Amino acid sequence: MTNPLLITVTGPTATGKTALAVALARTIDGEIISADSRQVFRGMDIGTGKDLDEFGSGQGRTNYHLIDICDPGEEYNAYRFQNDFIKAWRDITARGRQPILCGGTGLYVDAVVRAYRLADAPVDPEFRHSLEAFTDEKLTERLAALVPLHNHTDTESRDRLVRALEIQEFALRHPESYTHLPAMRHAVFAVTFPRQDIISRIETRLRQRLEQGMVDEVRRLLDSGISPERLMRYGLEYRHLTLYVTGRCTYQEMFDNLFTDIRRFAKRQMTWLRRMERNGVKINWLDGRLPREENIKTILHTIEQ
């Protein structure tokens, strides 16, 4: 008996991944599992590009999972994502429907497709104290000796570095804490456009989201009690709009800097996908300029082979 199939639809930001995945789900009786590190948070809608209208409503609604499952400010990471993915996968497959993983958070996609072995751990004050004498460089070397550095954010600050080491050292002592993904086959598809087209699409979408009320969304989040520092940790839109709302930059500075950072983010997403290919993942590239129906035909032809 063959293992169930997971179809993944990914790609850089502003390439229409969600619309394609939803259209595919309606064609093959599928459900969407989001692979977006920020769409898990309630109330962070416009800035994260949830595009919930794409899923429809009523009886024609396409089911989605791992969107709006946490409160803003709550800690969410790849370990939690893997466990939430497993629950969604089992729920969808138990009902005889087709799981479709859709999103642009490369770490989350890779953690499923290449079945990372991740673990969580309780905070250990004694262990943390034992690391105080070491430099960040030494701690990074120690972490790299334990696990491949999939995620550069593990080493971008002292706190994150110590936490990553704490988790890995705990996992060595408690191997049962590792996640274990169900057996599955993979078909990975990535939507892309020529670079200049992606830049144009990013600018158009950014202007649309600002017109839809993205500034007011950030104000509501701040008014709800989330600190500016915490909100800025979510990056991109939330970083630059928080700076604007709190009076630390002008509107034009906010727009220009955000536009630049989203373009850089799209480039990093492509870099991650290319690295996945180098690590042995077969990615089927889809030309986003083609009609959606043509790309769906390509997907169906590929998974039938």
Contacts in CASP RR format, 6 or more apart in sequence:
PFRMAT RR
TARGET T0000
AUTHOR 0000-0000-0000
METHOD contacts of the structure
MODEL  1
MTNPLLITVTGPTATGKTALAVALARTIDGEIISADSRQVFRGMDIGTGK
DLDEFGSGQGRTNYHLIDICDPGEEYNAYRFQNDFIKAWRDITARGRQPI
LCGGTGLYVDAVVRAYRLADAPVDPEFRHSLEAFTDEKLTERLAALVPLH
NHTDTESRDRLVRALEIQEFALRHPESYTHLPAMRHAVFAVTFPRQDIIS
RIETRLRQRLEQGMVDEVRRLLDSGISPERLMRYGLEYRHLTLYVTGRCT
YQEMFDNLFTDIRRFAKRQMTWLRRMERNGVKINWLDGRLPREENIKTIL
HTIEQ
2 185 0 8 1.000
3 183 0 8 1.000
3 184 0 8 1.000
3 185 0 8 1.000
4 93 0 8 1.000
4 99 0 8 1.000
4 182 0 8 1.000
4 184 0 8 1.000
4 185 0 8 1.000
5 98 0 8 1.000
5 184 0 8 1.000
5 185 0 8 1.000
5 186 0 8 1.000
5 187 0 8 1.000
5 303 0 8 1.000
6 89 0 8 1.000
6 99 0 8 1.000
6 100 0 8 1.000
6 101 0 8 1.000
6 112 0 8 1.000
6 113 0 8 1.000
6 184 0 8 1.000
6 185 0 8 1.000
6 186 0 8 1.000
6 187 0 8 1.000
7 24 0 8 1.000
7 98 0 8 1.000
7 99 0 8 1.000
7 100 0 8 1.000
7 101 0 8 1.000
7 187 0 8 1.000
7 189 0 8 1.000
7 299 0 8 1.000
7 303 0 8 1.000
8 35 0 8 1.000
8 100 0 8 1.000
8 101 0 8 1.000
8 102 0 8 1.000
8 109 0 8 1.000
8 112 0 8 1.000
8 113 0 8 1.000
8 186 0 8 1.000
8 187 0 8 1.000
8 188 0 8 1.000
8 189 0 8 1.000
9 17 0 8 1.000
9 20 0 8 1.000
9 21 0 8 1.000
9 24 0 8 1.000
9 100 0 8 1.000
9 101 0 8 1.000
9 102 0 8 1.000
9 103 0 8 1.000
9 189 0 8 1.000
9 190 0 8 1.000
9 191 0 8 1.000
10 17 0 8 1.000
10 35 0 8 1.000
10 101 0 8 1.000
10 102 0 8 1.000
10 103 0 8 1.000
10 104 0 8 1.000
10 106 0 8 1.000
10 109 0 8 1.000
10 188 0 8 1.000
10 189 0 8 1.000
10 190 0 8 1.000
10 191 0 8 1.000
10 273 0 8 1.000
11 17 0 8 1.000
11 103 0 8 1.000
11 104 0 8 1.000
11 190 0 8 1.000
11 191 0 8 1.000
11 192 0 8 1.000
11 269 0 8 1.000
11 270 0 8 1.000
11 273 0 8 1.000
12 104 0 8 1.000
12 192 0 8 1.000
12 198 0 8 1.000
12 266 0 8 1.000
12 267 0 8 1.000
12 269 0 8 1.000
12 270 0 8 1.000
13 104 0 8 1.000
13 202 0 8 1.000
13 262 0 8 1.000
13 265 0 8 1.000
13 266 0 8 1.000
13 269 0 8 1.000
14 198 0 8 1.000
14 201 0 8 1.000
14 202 0 8 1.000
14 204 0 8 1.000
14 205 0 8 1.000
14 262 0 8 1.000
14 266 0 8 1.000
15 191 0 8 1.000
15 192 0 8 1.000
15 193 0 8 1.000
15 198 0 8 1.000
15 201 0 8 1.000
15 288 0 8 1.000
16 191 0 8 1.000
16 288 0 8 1.000
17 102 0 8 1.000
17 103 0 8 1.000
17 104 0 8 1.000
17 191 0 8 1.000
18 32 0 8 1.000
18 51 0 8 1.000
18 54 0 8 1.000
18 102 0 8 1.000
18 103 0 8 1.000
19 51 0 8 1.000
19 54 0 8 1.000
19 292 0 8 1.000
20 191 0 8 1.000
20 286 0 8 1.000
20 292 0 8 1.000
20 295 0 8 1.000
20 296 0 8 1.000
21 32 0 8 1.000
21 100 0 8 1.000
21 102 0 8 1.000
22 32 0 8 1.000
22 54 0 8 1.000
22 55 0 8 1.000
22 62 0 8 1.000
23 292 0 8 1.000
23 296 0 8 1.000
24 30 0 8 1.000
24 100 0 8 1.000
24 296 0 8 1.000
24 299 0 8 1.000
25 31 0 8 1.000
25 32 0 8 1.000
25 62 0 8 1.000
25 98 0 8 1.000
25 100 0 8 1.000
26 62 0 8 1.000
27 296 0 8 1.000
27 300 0 8 1.000
28 98 0 8 1.000
28 300 0 8 1.000
29 97 0 8 1.000
29 98 0 8 1.000
30 62 0 8 1.000
30 63 0 8 1.000
30 92 0 8 1.000
30 97 0 8 1.000
30 98 0 8 1.000
30 99 0 8 1.000
30 100 0 8 1.000
31 62 0 8 1.000
31 63 0 8 1.000
31 64 0 8 1.000
31 65 0 8 1.000
31 92 0 8 1.000
31 97 0 8 1.000
31 98 0 8 1.000
31 99 0 8 1.000
31 100 0 8 1.000
32 55 0 8 1.000
32 62 0 8 1.000
32 63 0 8 1.000
32 64 0 8 1.000
32 65 0 8 1.000
32 100 0 8 1.000
32 102 0 8 1.000
33 64 0 8 1.000
33 65 0 8 1.000
33 66 0 8 1.000
33 85 0 8 1.000
33 88 0 8 1.000
33 89 0 8 1.000
33 92 0 8 1.000
33 99 0 8 1.000
33 100 0 8 1.000
33 101 0 8 1.000
33 102 0 8 1.000
34 40 0 8 1.000
34 64 0 8 1.000
34 65 0 8 1.000
34 66 0 8 1.000
34 67 0 8 1.000
34 102 0 8 1.000
34 103 0 8 1.000
35 66 0 8 1.000
35 81 0 8 1.000
35 85 0 8 1.000
35 101 0 8 1.000
35 102 0 8 1.000
35 103 0 8 1.000
35 104 0 8 1.000
35 105 0 8 1.000
35 106 0 8 1.000
35 108 0 8 1.000
35 109 0 8 1.000
35 112 0 8 1.000
36 48 0 8 1.000
36 67 0 8 1.000
36 103 0 8 1.000
36 104 0 8 1.000
36 105 0 8 1.000
36 108 0 8 1.000
37 76 0 8 1.000
37 81 0 8 1.000
37 105 0 8 1.000
37 107 0 8 1.000
37 108 0 8 1.000
38 44 0 8 1.000
38 47 0 8 1.000
38 48 0 8 1.000
38 234 0 8 1.000
39 48 0 8 1.000
39 49 0 8 1.000
39 50 0 8 1.000
39 66 0 8 1.000
39 67 0 8 1.000
39 68 0 8 1.000
40 66 0 8 1.000
40 67 0 8 1.000
40 68 0 8 1.000
40 69 0 8 1.000
40 70 0 8 1.000
40 76 0 8 1.000
40 81 0 8 1.000
41 48 0 8 1.000
41 68 0 8 1.000
41 70 0 8 1.000
41 71 0 8 1.000
41 72 0 8 1.000
41 73 0 8 1.000
41 74 0 8 1.000
41 76 0 8 1.000
41 234 0 8 1.000
42 68 0 8 1.000
42 69 0 8 1.000
42 70 0 8 1.000
42 71 0 8 1.000
42 72 0 8 1.000
43 68 0 8 1.000
43 72 0 8 1.000
43 217 0 8 1.000
43 220 0 8 1.000
43 221 0 8 1.000
44 72 0 8 1.000
44 217 0 8 1.000
44 221 0 8 1.000
44 234 0 8 1.000
44 238 0 8 1.000
45 52 0 8 1.000
45 217 0 8 1.000
46 209 0 8 1.000
46 212 0 8 1.000
46 213 0 8 1.000
46 214 0 8 1.000
46 217 0 8 1.000
46 237 0 8 1.000
47 209 0 8 1.000
47 214 0 8 1.000
47 217 0 8 1.000
47 236 0 8 1.000
47 237 0 8 1.000
47 238 0 8 1.000
48 237 0 8 1.000
49 209 0 8 1.000
50 67 0 8 1.000
50 68 0 8 1.000
52 67 0 8 1.000
55 61 0 8 1.000
55 62 0 8 1.000
55 63 0 8 1.000
55 64 0 8 1.000
56 62 0 8 1.000
63 92 0 8 1.000
63 97 0 8 1.000
65 84 0 8 1.000
65 88 0 8 1.000
65 91 0 8 1.000
65 92 0 8 1.000
66 81 0 8 1.000
66 84 0 8 1.000
66 85 0 8 1.000
66 88 0 8 1.000
69 84 0 8 1.000
70 76 0 8 1.000
72 221 0 8 1.000
72 224 0 8 1.000
72 226 0 8 1.000
72 231 0 8 1.000
73 226 0 8 1.000
73 230 0 8 1.000
73 231 0 8 1.000
78 107 0 8 1.000
78 108 0 8 1.000
78 111 0 8 1.000
78 116 0 8 1.000
78 118 0 8 1.000
78 151 0 8 1.000
79 118 0 8 1.000
79 119 0 8 1.000
79 120 0 8 1.000
79 167 0 8 1.000
79 179 0 8 1.000
80 120 0 8 1.000
81 108 0 8 1.000
81 111 0 8 1.000
82 111 0 8 1.000
82 112 0 8 1.000
82 116 0 8 1.000
82 118 0 8 1.000
82 179 0 8 1.000
82 181 0 8 1.000
83 179 0 8 1.000
85 101 0 8 1.000
85 112 0 8 1.000
85 181 0 8 1.000
86 179 0 8 1.000
86 181 0 8 1.000
86 182 0 8 1.000
88 99 0 8 1.000
89 99 0 8 1.000
89 182 0 8 1.000
89 184 0 8 1.000
90 182 0 8 1.000
92 98 0 8 1.000
92 99 0 8 1.000
93 99 0 8 1.000
101 109 0 8 1.000
101 112 0 8 1.000
103 109 0 8 1.000
104 269 0 8 1.000
106 269 0 8 1.000
106 272 0 8 1.000
106 273 0 8 1.000
106 276 0 8 1.000
107 150 0 8 1.000
107 151 0 8 1.000
107 272 0 8 1.000
109 188 0 8 1.000
109 276 0 8 1.000
110 116 0 8 1.000
110 150 0 8 1.000
110 272 0 8 1.000
110 276 0 8 1.000
110 281 0 8 1.000
111 118 0 8 1.000
111 150 0 8 1.000
112 181 0 8 1.000
113 186 0 8 1.000
113 188 0 8 1.000
113 276 0 8 1.000
113 281 0 8 1.000
114 276 0 8 1.000
114 279 0 8 1.000
114 281 0 8 1.000
115 181 0 8 1.000
116 150 0 8 1.000
116 179 0 8 1.000
117 178 0 8 1.000
117 179 0 8 1.000
118 178 0 8 1.000
118 179 0 8 1.000
119 167 0 8 1.000
119 168 0 8 1.000
119 170 0 8 1.000
119 171 0 8 1.000
119 174 0 8 1.000
119 177 0 8 1.000
119 178 0 8 1.000
119 179 0 8 1.000
120 167 0 8 1.000
120 177 0 8 1.000
121 166 0 8 1.000
121 167 0 8 1.000
121 169 0 8 1.000
121 170 0 8 1.000
121 171 0 8 1.000
121 174 0 8 1.000
121 177 0 8 1.000
122 170 0 8 1.000
123 166 0 8 1.000
124 166 0 8 1.000
124 170 0 8 1.000
127 166 0 8 1.000
127 169 0 8 1.000
128 162 0 8 1.000
128 166 0 8 1.000
131 139 0 8 1.000
131 162 0 8 1.000
131 165 0 8 1.000
134 142 0 8 1.000
136 155 0 8 1.000
136 158 0 8 1.000
136 161 0 8 1.000
139 161 0 8 1.000
139 162 0 8 1.000
139 165 0 8 1.000
140 149 0 8 1.000
140 155 0 8 1.000
140 161 0 8 1.000
142 165 0 8 1.000
143 149 0 8 1.000
143 154 0 8 1.000
143 155 0 8 1.000
143 161 0 8 1.000
143 164 0 8 1.000
143 165 0 8 1.000
143 168 0 8 1.000
146 165 0 8 1.000
146 168 0 8 1.000
146 169 0 8 1.000
146 172 0 8 1.000
147 168 0 8 1.000
149 155 0 8 1.000
153 160 0 8 1.000
154 160 0 8 1.000
154 161 0 8 1.000
154 164 0 8 1.000
155 161 0 8 1.000
155 164 0 8 1.000
170 177 0 8 1.000
171 177 0 8 1.000
171 178 0 8 1.000
186 281 0 8 1.000
186 282 0 8 1.000
187 284 0 8 1.000
187 299 0 8 1.000
187 302 0 8 1.000
187 303 0 8 1.000
188 276 0 8 1.000
188 281 0 8 1.000
188 282 0 8 1.000
188 283 0 8 1.000
188 284 0 8 1.000
189 283 0 8 1.000
189 284 0 8 1.000
189 285 0 8 1.000
189 286 0 8 1.000
189 295 0 8 1.000
189 298 0 8 1.000
189 299 0 8 1.000
189 302 0 8 1.000
190 273 0 8 1.000
190 283 0 8 1.000
190 284 0 8 1.000
190 285 0 8 1.000
190 286 0 8 1.000
191 286 0 8 1.000
191 288 0 8 1.000
191 295 0 8 1.000
192 198 0 8 1.000
192 270 0 8 1.000
192 285 0 8 1.000
192 286 0 8 1.000
192 287 0 8 1.000
192 288 0 8 1.000
193 201 0 8 1.000
193 287 0 8 1.000
193 288 0 8 1.000
193 289 0 8 1.000
197 289 0 8 1.000
198 266 0 8 1.000
199 263 0 8 1.000
202 259 0 8 1.000
202 262 0 8 1.000
202 263 0 8 1.000
202 266 0 8 1.000
203 259 0 8 1.000
206 255 0 8 1.000
206 258 0 8 1.000
206 259 0 8 1.000
206 262 0 8 1.000
209 237 0 8 1.000
210 255 0 8 1.000
214 237 0 8 1.000
214 241 0 8 1.000
215 241 0 8 1.000
215 244 0 8 1.000
215 245 0 8 1.000
218 231 0 8 1.000
218 237 0 8 1.000
218 238 0 8 1.000
218 241 0 8 1.000
218 242 0 8 1.000
218 245 0 8 1.000
219 245 0 8 1.000
221 231 0 8 1.000
221 238 0 8 1.000
222 228 0 8 1.000
222 231 0 8 1.000
222 242 0 8 1.000
222 245 0 8 1.000
222 246 0 8 1.000
228 242 0 8 1.000
228 246 0 8 1.000
231 238 0 8 1.000
231 239 0 8 1.000
231 242 0 8 1.000
232 238 0 8 1.000
232 239 0 8 1.000
232 242 0 8 1.000
232 243 0 8 1.000
233 239 0 8 1.000
236 258 0 8 1.000
236 261 0 8 1.000
236 262 0 8 1.000
236 265 0 8 1.000
237 258 0 8 1.000
239 261 0 8 1.000
240 249 0 8 1.000
240 254 0 8 1.000
240 257 0 8 1.000
240 258 0 8 1.000
240 261 0 8 1.000
241 254 0 8 1.000
241 258 0 8 1.000
243 249 0 8 1.000
243 254 0 8 1.000
244 250 0 8 1.000
244 251 0 8 1.000
244 253 0 8 1.000
244 254 0 8 1.000
249 257 0 8 1.000
273 283 0 8 1.000
276 283 0 8 1.000
277 283 0 8 1.000
284 298 0 8 1.000
284 299 0 8 1.000
284 302 0 8 1.000
286 295 0 8 1.000
286 298 0 8 1.000
286 299 0 8 1.000
287 295 0 8 1.000
288 295 0 8 1.000
END
